């Protein structure tokens, strides 16, 4: 596993077929970023349910198709798909995949859950199996938003040397594991929810995304309950906490219930706690992008101040399910496996 090196962005994704256009637009204080490209429709149409979309240093794109239990590679010219991994229980195959993450050295990690037991594996772009491990804990029923898996390994971020997973059942917001699955440390205390007496509800309101800040340290974005995020330094100490607020959230926050209905799933009864945040990622400058369930994305500077409100548009308005930033100014977004210019409006707003 010495081949693994630092630098990665975790991705989650969905699928809607749309067409590309060009150029940023602005309306009042909300920017509309127009798609500038992406995978061609004839390739996207062959994907059943992509839940990961990234580009390697070689120029190749990689896509994790959850419904097909398959990883595809697409050449830099976007002309053809080839299968890298296929469905199966055994090592080097996938079953019930949740998320794909790509390191700066073109090593990708994939998390899946054969027979309900969470597993993380590492591969080269040719599909060579480089390592992996099981967590040896049977997951609770997965919290889903369409194609997105929020809990367990669905929150995975990959630094190239370590992995970050949201596992509130440990008593911490997220855990850092080495590439052999050993827990190196736990980071962050669970937030108070007022439901501590109901463990399932309390844990459900501490579901979120651990993210690596390229400038150092980590972010954690809560996806359920009252939306907020925290910044931690490289030692795991809390730097600050910020509430996520805006007119797009006012009604949702006001209507948050105080009791949570339960649904029977796999022989157990679990609370249904819907998220308000769909996904989040950190760009190369250390700005945090938080995409809501509504088709709106808030951008926060490294001090935690909101500096942009962004909407993404292709054939229609998009609610991003994944954000994968590239240093050349492109942002890969799903649904649709699209490309945007994330630096559009940067000088004016930052």
Residue, then its C-alpha position, 0 to 999 in steps of 0.5 A: x500500500x506504499x503506492x497511496x499518497x496524499x490528496x483526494x476529493x470524495x464524490x457522490x453522484x446521481x443521474x439526470x441527462x442534460x445538455x451543456x451551455x456556457x457562461x456565468x450569469x447573475x441575478x441579484x445576489x444569487x449567481x447562476x453557473x451554466x454548464x460548460x461541458x461534461x460527459x456526452x449524452x451517449x455515454x451518460x445514457x449508458x450509465x444506470x445510476x452513477x454515484x461517483x464522478x472524478x478525473x485523474x491526473x492522466x485525464x481519464x474520468x472515473x464513474x461509479x455506477x451504483x445500480x450496475x455495481x460497476x466502475x467505468x473509466x472514460x478516456x480524456x477525449x470522452x469517446x468510450x467507456x471501459x469497465x474497470x470493476x464489476x459486480x461480485x462479493x469477492x475481493x476486487x469486485x463490488x456489491x452495493x457500492x456507496x461512494x468513490x474517492x480519487x487520490x492525487x496519485x490516481x488511486x481510487x477508493x470504493x466503499x461497498x457493503x456486501x451482505x450488509x458488512x461495510x468494506x473499503x477497497x483501493x484500486x489503480x485506474x486499470x482495476x488492479x486491487x491494491x488493498x482494502x479491509x472490512x469494518x466488521x460491523x453490520x450497518x444499520x439500514x442505509x439513510x438514502x436520498x435517491x442515489x445518495x447514501x448518507x450514513x456509514x461508508x457513504x460519508x467516506x473521504x480519502x486523503x490518499x494516506x488515511x480515510x475519514x468516516x462519519x460514525x456517530x455511534x463511536x461517540x465522535x463525529x468522525x474517525x480517521x482510519x489508516x489504509x489497513x482499517x486501523x482507527x488512528x483517532x476520533x475527531x469532534x464531539x456529537x452536537x446536542x440535539x435535545x433527543x439524547x434519551x432517544x439514541x437513534x434520533x440523537x445519532x441520526x441528527x449527527x449524520x454528516x460529511x467529514x471533509x479535508x481542507x487542502x489548507x490543513x485541517x477538516x470540515x464537518x457538515x451536518x446534513x440532518x437536523x438544524x444545518x451547521x458546519x464545524x472547522x477542525x485544525x490538523x490536531x482535531x481541535x475545534x476552530x469554529x462552528x457556523x450555522x448554515x442560514x439563508x432564505x432558502x432554508x427558513x421554511x425548512x428550519x421552521x418546520x423541523x419536527x420535534x418528534x420523529x416517526x419510525x419505520x420498520x426496516x429489516x426487522x427493526x424500527x428506525x426514525x426517519x430524519x430527512x436531511x436539509x443538506x444534500x452534499x458538500x466539498x472543499x475547493x482548492x482555495x479552502x472555500x467550503x461549498x454546501x449544497x442544500x436539498x433545494x437547488x442552492x449552494x452556499x459558499x463559505x470562506x476559510x473564516x466561515x463567512x458566507x461569500x457566495x450563493x450559487x445555482x447550477x443550470x444545464x437544461x434546467x436547474x440542478x440540485x448537486x449530488x456531488x462536487x469534485x473540484x479541479x485546480x484548472x477551474x473546472x468543477x465536476x457535478x452530478x446529476x448529469x456528469x457535468x462540468x462547470x467553471x467554479x471560479x466564475x465570479x470569484x474575483x468579484x465575490x471573494 
